[in-house]
């Protein structure tokens, strides 16, 4: 799953997009490496119980876990004195209004009883409401995502940095409404491979990448794109403006729907019964399925993938005439996740950031970056959701590098990069001459964004123009000219 977790990220969802095709193997399970968890293993003094693996990355594995502390059935505390008083008051008044009660006469008893009725009614009304809310709580079980970091020092430091960022996110969002992953807990777990920093976050659904693939790499529809864009912009505005955090790796894999596409994969909606006891076997023997069985499954999946590719190469008739999937009923509320590479705006990371296809031009040429780099990635995601294709898919070509091809693709769609910007980076001389022209790619085929949408993806003229008007300012070569997330939220196309 190198492509999904190439930067050390991980998944908090129902399952990783590429994890079905590959596995992390066994080499990483050694001193300083992964912790060999399995279903039924308990963490944090028994509070969290591992259920199944959700995904893995270069830095960690992520498990679905059951939170026993927040999932235990809550019993109503008995108000023994008040309840016993009213019970006895009613019972013994009916039996003998001169017996038991310390009052002078039956009239007094009657007055006392009548005065107690409204009080008792109010009490039971409150108790019934409280009981009803507790019944709702009893029916809810909390499943969480448990990230278990590798135990080597560098990985532990990376996890502590992520905890710092996610703690700030959680502290500033007490209502959990900012469309960013919520950290619930963190602790250290001691295993045979060392001390592992563990993060506990809310359990979320599928990634946008899986949504795109579920829809067979076709447009999900502009109305749905707008809904997802709003959630992303709310999250980015919170990160950038209120917290001063740059995500640095925004892409469809790192945006998760709040719920799963398939209800059967949601442990709550599917009525999944939590595993509370460890299966029979050695504690650290690894996963229940043997490695040889995993290898067989991997080979079978690869064979199926090759057959699919052959079908496409032979004409792709099946893919061509496949109808779009029905996305009705799928909640599109989503959250930004994976802060393994995030940084404070005033404490930026050294080196290259962002995944290739979502990388901003200033990052490629080495002219520095800011929160606007996240906005560039956001625009690439919006285009991908609307069309099913990557906005920029660079590749190594004869006589030029992947970076040069990437810059050429940008200019073919967005126009020529201004000379002042082209020569401003520490790596500009690798790609541009002193005039601001690409050294090795001279002939560019310009195809403006609105024309791409209309001619290639059959958008109506109005839809193509409206969507292009929304994206074009965000894809400005000059980072300081790009609108902020808050400004994008006010754009007419979204409203």
Residue, then its C-alpha position, 0 to 999 in steps of 0.5 A: x500500500x505504498x501509494x496510499x501511505x507513502x508519507x507515513x500516513x494511515x487510515x481511520x476508516x472502515x478499511x484502506x483503499x489499497x490495503x485490500x491488494x497489499x499487506x505490510x508483510x512481516x519484515x516490519x514486525x521487529x524491534x523498533x517496528x510494528x506491534x503485532x496486534x490481533x483481535x481481542x488484544x487489550x490496550x490502555x489497561x484493558x479499556x480498548x479492545x482491538x477488533x480488526x485491522x483497518x490499514x497500515x502505513x510506513x509508520x504505523x498500523x491502525x485498528x478498529x477498537x472497542x471502547x469498553x469505558x464508553x460502551x458499558x451499559x449505564x444503570x440508573x442510580x437509585x434515589x432510594x430515599x425519595x423513591x421509598x418515601x413516596x412509595x410508603x406515603x402512597x401505600x400506607x395512606x391507602x392501607x391505614x391513614x392513621x398508621x406509620x406517618x408522623x402526622x396528627x390526623x388523616x386530614x393532614x395526611x391527605x393534604x400532605x399526599x396531595x401536595x406531594x403529587x405535583x412534586x412526584x409528577x415533576x420528579x418522575x417526569x425528570x427521571x423519565x427523560x433522564x432514563x430515556x437519554x440513558x437508554x439511548x446511551x446504552x444502545x450506543x457502543x463506541x468504536x474507535x480507530x487505534x493507531x499503533x506507531x512503530x516503536x523506534x525513536x523517530x517514529x515515536x517523535x513523529x507520533x508525539x508531534x501529531x498528538x500535539x497538533x491533534x490536541x490543539x484541533x480538539x481543544x479548539x473544537x469542543x462541539x466537534x463541528x470543524x470537519x477535522x479528525x478528533x483525537x480522543x486519547x493517547x497512551x504508550x503500549x509496551x510490547x515485545x518490539x518496544x514502546x509504542x505511542x498509540x493514538x485513539x481517534x473517532x472511527x470514520x467511514x470511507x475515503x474520498x478515494x474509495x468514493x471515487x473508485x466506488x463510482x467507477x472513476x466518474x463524476x459524482x455530480x456537481x451538487x455532491x462536489x459542492x457539499x464535500x467542498x463545503x466540509x473541506x473548506x470549513x476544516x481548512x479555514x479552521x486549520x489555517x485561520x484559527x490554528x495556524x496549521x498547514x496540512x501539507x498532504x491533502x488528497x482524497x485518501x486523507x479526507x474521510x466520510x463520516x460514515x461508510x459507503x456500505x452500512x455492513x462495514x459500519x460496526x454500529x449500523x451493522x450490529x457488529x458484536x465486539x470481540x472481547x476475548x483474545x482468540x486461542x493462540x500465542x499472544x504475539x504470533x501476529x494476525x489470525x490469518x497466516x502470511x501464506x494465506x495472505x500472499x495467496x489472496x494478494x496474488x488472486x487480487x492481482x490476477x483479477x486486476x490484470x484481467x480487468x486491465x486486459x478487458x480495458x485494453x481490448x476495448x473497454x466495452x464493459x467499462x464504457x457502458x457501465x452505468x454510474x452507481x447510485x450514490x443516493x443515501x450516502x452521507x457526504x459529510x467528511x473530515x480531514x485526517x492524517x496529520x502525520x506530515x502537518x506542521x505549524x505555519x511558523x514551524x515549517x517542515x524541511x524538504x518536499x511536501x505534498x503527494x505528487x498529483x496534488x503538489x503546488x508549483x511553489x513546492x516543486x520549484x522550491x520557493x517556500x510554501x504557506x497555507x495556500x499550498x493546501x488550497x492548491x491541493x483542495x482545488x485538485x481534489x474538487x476537480x477529481x471529484x467532479x470528473x473522476x480524473x486527476x487534474x494533473x497526472x505527470x509522468x517521466x517522459x523522454x528527455x524530461x523529469x516528472x517535475x518538468x512534465x508536471x509544470x508543463x501540464x499546469x501551464x497548458x491548463x492555467x497559462x504560462x507561469x509568470x517569469x518572476x515566479x518561475x525563476x524564484x525557487x531554489x530549484x528553478x534553474x533545473x527547469x526554467x531558463x532565464x526567460x522563465x521558459x521550460x528548458x526541455x519542454x518547448x511546445x505546450x498545448x494550451x487547453x483552458x480549464x473551462x474548455x477541458x470541462x466542456x469538451x472532455x467531460x461534457x459539462x454544460x457551458x454554464x456548469x463548466x464556466x461556473x466551476x472553472x470560475x471557482x477553481x481558477x483563482x485557487x490555482x493561481x501560480x502566485x500563492x499570495x493571490x489564492x483565496x483563503x478557505x473562508x473566502x472560498x466559502x463565500x464564492x457564488x458557485x458554492x452558494 
